[in-house]
Amino acid sequence: KVLEDPGVPAPEYVYQRTVNPEDAPDSAELVTMGFKEGDAVSINGKDLSPATLLSELNALGGRHGIGRLDLVENRFVGMKSRGVYETPGGTILLCAHRAIESLTLDRGAAHLKDEIMPRYAELIYNGFWFSPEREMLQALIDASQSHVSGEVVLRLYKGSVSTVSRTSPNSLYSEDLVTFEKGASTYDHHDAEGFIRLNALRLKTWSARSGQDG
């Protein structure tokens, strides 16, 4: 009853897994997470089973007040409902996984995965884990994770989790390509001139039709 009105703040006593972020430690904690082919496999260099790893993350996140969610969601039957959740371990895991994917996933693959994940989550939320469409999406997601391996260092502090660093033997990041040091890059910035002109072509055409040219 106490949570049915979304205009009323949730009382503190409903939270069981996390401390109030205001009461969390005043010092940040750094945590290193290891990944292998998309799966989290270690915390601070210690290999753990999936269940144990999530339990450890829940304890870490709970201590720092991480993972509190207060939202209005759409139920499968058509109504809206207010939900208050605590996902300390899941919040940390998502941040770390996103960080290692940012190094190892190609842009097109990353964008496609982001497009299908809401549909994947919706299927699970609505109870369709054993559906053929979920299995089809799962195969695509699994294929995207073949190179998602490495380590991520996270900073936990008063309800927030942020990425400090990330490394991977399969990284697509190239310092040689992104450097601004003269003569140090294998990428010729003049190559962008033609690219810019081509991208501007449709805008010039649209502007001319609209009488805005010049």
Secondary structure, 3 states (H helix, E strand, C coil): CCCCCCCCCCCHHHCCCCCCHHHCCCCCEEEEEEEECCEEEEECCEECCHHHHHHHHHHHHHHCCCCEEEEEEECCCCCEEEEEEECHHHHHHHHHHHHHHHHHCCHHHHHHHHHHHHHHHHHHHCCCCCCHHHHHHHHHHHHHCCCCCEEEEEEEECCEEEEEEEECCCCCCCHHHHCCCCCCCCCCHHHHHHHHHHHHHHHHHHHHHCCCCC
